């Protein structure tokens, strides 16, 4: 299974196996990774699963679709490498990806 | 004090359909919601986005679904209490006493919590000292635009609220519109109008970095992606970053919770407290799916237990809307 590393705002790292086909958000929720709220449940409607993606991985991701940037506008402290983790589907290509969670989601 | 069979907390799609399921059983409900209208997430988060998984409706928007649900429950003449939040509940014998933020008091044997992910609140500016100026120099909504006359206003956001107010206030004030990227989410024709009139100073790819002032805001600093900072003289900040959902007082009611959701049994969607039910996104049980259609089912089952509690001396009889004269009478159907 692909490994995804979540780093929280204090720098603590958690690496977990996430099944292919799940989103990075679902991987976090199922494994009780703190820092991702996902209030809307993955509907791209709330911006509370916001993560920063490490640059080398950011460029490998499929581009944002309509609506994701609109939601990121409302996220807490968005940056250039901001994504909604509910829209990042885990695959072999993303094995080893590192994401950082913001200091808060709302 | 308002006496009723059921108090429903939340006027989203699931709360609305619960009114229907209770109504056809002859139960009266009162609905309380913190927003100013019905629809919940359907209206606040995705009014124009099509939904494709409502059984029997191939495609409809959140707005259409809300309208249809309201039409469906019209016969029951339900009272809605908008702009109110349930603050406190207390038990009194077999009843619950429910108090709202507007000091309305209800007495009912049943409470159905259909609260989604909680009540909606504006997303606040996260910059240091913002709290100090909220309600004085920082606003998340506007009630009297005249206070901005001839002032310097910095508006944040890229949606319709930000664009509409930038255009409107540019007629009476000096407006700077600040947004984190070049594309705006709001209506293109509003943006074009703003550009055509040329009265709004538009700064894109900037975000707020600090606020300066004593008793009142005097200026703000904004920073772009490359770290370049610019000062903007500002009397008022208007921030339009949408709404967030906060669980609020429900967390204090002594219900068994799993993070932000309420544990229920799947027989009647009752919580650990007798007469308090949770349905829709806010409830959790093994296999729970956060779907509107699941919430409809949950409301139907909860309504049966509500009947038993509200009418302890009557026998509950399962009936179909197609054949029950009683249900049809409650729906106001004229017999042909």
Interface residues (C-beta under 8 A of the other chain):
Chain A: X39 X40 X41 X43 X45 X46 X47 X48 X69 X70 X73 X74 X76 X77 X78 X79 X80 X104 X106
Chain B: X41 X45 X46 X117 X123 X126 X157 X158 X159 X179 X180 X181 X183 X185 X207 X225 X241 X242 X244 X245 X246 X260 X281 X290
